[in-house]
Amino acid sequence: MTHRKNAAAATAALAALLLSGCFGGKHIGPSDGPPSDPEVNPWNVPEAVPKYEPRSKYGNPDSYVVAGKRYYVKDSAAGYREVGGASWYGSKFHGRRTSSGEPFDMYKMTAAHRTLPIPSYVRVRNLENDREVIVRVNDRGPFHDDRIIDLSWVAAVRLGLEQQGSARVEVEAITPDAGTQAVEIEPIEPARPLPATPIASPVPPPSVTPPPAPEPRPEAINPIQPGELSYLQVGAFADLENANRMANRLRTEGFPQVIVRSVKIRGQIVHRVLTGPFVNESDRNAAKNVLASRGYETYVIRDDQTP
């Protein structure tokens, strides 16, 4: 009996330790922020691909208490849909352990939620600009009454809320059936620590093969030559429906020359949203400036890079 009590106490202590990673409510604040020298272009990071996963061994107690308030973890994410505030967290927490035991990586499409099972997949839509992304919930938080979800830095950029720090969103769960398999574009890997922000070494997750280095910016390798056709990439998505949605939104905003091209990058299908083509640099730069004024980040690619 004593051994059982000790084991139960140890389990409870470990759960509290893992959950404590987001006590206080991770969100952008004076001591947090974006990476000083981003390793990837957020618009090139594929969304999370929903697939069936068993509940994590960690981060799923029946209930837990933060700041005197008890939260009850849901048995299932099925049917979950809620509207509320969203915030984000970045370099301050990069590499630290999440409630699932995985290291937090601000370059991944992940999120924190108070009561959804870990892991879960949700579609988050910014109600202020209608942008949306699919993220994987692997952490707990935010512990603020006016917020329902905390997003990684790249997810915040894609939703257009990284500047103001928060926005009103709609969160809807995606629940694949048991046994459903999908190619996971975003494998869980140890986070890449930022040199300027020393942090404790995270406990690595189960053995995985690190993915190849991020795709280099094409224009940096092969500059556009005078008279050569080029495009502006406005977004890149794993989900074709989301790519088409962005393309349609651009068309309604006055950009008639918008196309969606699908390419294979390191074995994964990515759907690019492009404007163009452009035959000279001045026209391309004019379009780039207009897109930037409306909150879109773009980069230039050659015509032969759009099969």
Steps between C-alpha positions, in 0.01 A plus 500: 500500500785737584658435159169581329467826692856594411441420135179706497677791664786480250258496208313801636828687555615427145167615356524822701854556373398457138192717538700768676668581172206721415387615844452871494358480148751508219436802286698775337624746758793730579740208551385297199504566130585376151840355408764767443627313193226262375626167370204449267251699298169449688313488170699192398409299812226246414196479721461207737345196331228344718531128566389266773733499801447335840487729801842605623629331814559847644286811514162322525404479868129482579532854639763744621512829689664826394481816711224345714280405203437138402495398134352170376665337198249384237471132419484587130538803274206386283246775445709772665449847354552827685548871431733706717838667527829363368852598599841358412836409650845495347870533581462510880358145503684359197650164596322471834298194584131513414226324696528205259867455584607621155721807468320815386605609151377842389574395139234225512123528452405426862282649772408488869147441629368462853268199463532328160669158508870497416562460214207650307466674167302821456424748225552858623340786304580865567160668498659838429654404163355153424842333485519148640751226579494144634714443809582212734418555869787369715507741796283654775398865523415785476377558856322828431121524492497704178707248301428147387816403310872582483672463163860446395676794335468363143129433548455856631679641195282299264187623676621860497490555876870503586522881498211582734558187711140380512184473293149359512490154342281198438650166604352178362628149574591255223466141620618224259358155565712245684735333258500792257853561378637801323843609388616724778671800342615629836684223688565562867867576548718669761458875477777711351632718786561867433868599551404834654274343761672225703248248629505171683550198277159345424427133552492356146186323381510142365764449233415669173689588185552878481355648179726661240596863539230754402464561128734786401336808360513438121587858407801489731645205306408593143421869469233606252660610175377804301207404277440169684146425617453488879228463762437615856420218740244620754445173686577127508260244644479127560122525460386583144171637632683759708716597203190552284339700779796739513504528119132592494552757774783661302277518193224674696763748624579602144777261392363332183821312406497242779571131448556191716788271402582170673864395540682221680755625754709240681239236426203709616232661283476875560234719336642841416287812460662722236435838341632578155679433280704821485727592209698774671624584847313830535157341451591219738623741767184709468285191560729392786455839671121487467490148642729603788271794583216251542700274731624238252862387504629392158812380327601473136527177303588437135252371245685168470448439874121476451437169318 
